[in-house]
Amino acid sequence: MKRLILTVLYVFLCLGMQAAASFPFRHIGIRDGLPDNYVKNVFGLPDGRLGVRTTSLFSF
């Protein structure tokens, strides 16, 4: 039973790593227009843009 659980966990970890590799990721910060480097929330706007909530204010 323990071996089955470890095998299933290993498969899910491998699939998760493959899925994460297909999404582009780029760090954004003050140089990119954020008022703060601490991001509290990221959310989608109705027009398709992403909203970023920092400790200071909203940046769109």
C-alpha positions in Angstrom: 0.0 0.0 0.0 2.8 2.4 0.9 4.5 1.7 -2.5 1.3 2.4 -4.4 0.9 5.8 -2.6 4.5 6.7 -3.3 4.1 5.7 -7.0 0.9 7.8 -7.4 2.6 10.8 -5.7 5.6 10.5 -8.0 3.4 10.4 -11.1 1.5 13.5 -10.0 4.7 15.4 -9.2 6.1 14.5 -12.7 2.9 15.6 -14.4 2.9 18.8 -12.5 6.5 19.6 -13.4 5.7 19.1 -17.1 2.6 21.3 -16.9 4.5 24.1 -15.2 7.2 24.0 -17.9 4.6 24.9 -20.6 3.6 28.2 -18.9 5.9 31.2 -19.5 7.0 33.0 -16.3 8.6 36.4 -16.0 9.4 38.3 -12.8 7.9 41.8 -12.7 8.7 44.6 -10.2 9.4 48.2 -9.8 11.2 48.5 -13.1 8.1 47.2 -14.9 5.8 49.8 -13.3 4.7 48.2 -10.0 4.7 50.6 -7.1 6.1 47.9 -4.8 7.9 44.5 -5.1 5.5 42.8 -2.7 2.5 41.4 -4.6 -0.5 40.5 -2.5 -3.0 39.4 -5.2 -3.2 38.9 -9.0 -6.6 38.9 -10.6 -8.1 38.9 -14.1 -10.1 42.0 -15.3 -13.2 41.7 -17.6 -11.3 43.1 -20.6 -8.6 40.4 -20.4 -5.8 42.3 -18.6 -4.3 41.2 -15.3 -4.6 43.4 -12.2 -1.9 43.3 -9.6 -2.5 44.3 -6.0 0.5 45.4 -4.0 0.9 46.7 -0.5 0.8 50.3 -1.9 -2.0 50.4 -4.5 -3.5 48.8 -7.6 -1.5 48.6 -10.8 -3.1 47.7 -14.2 
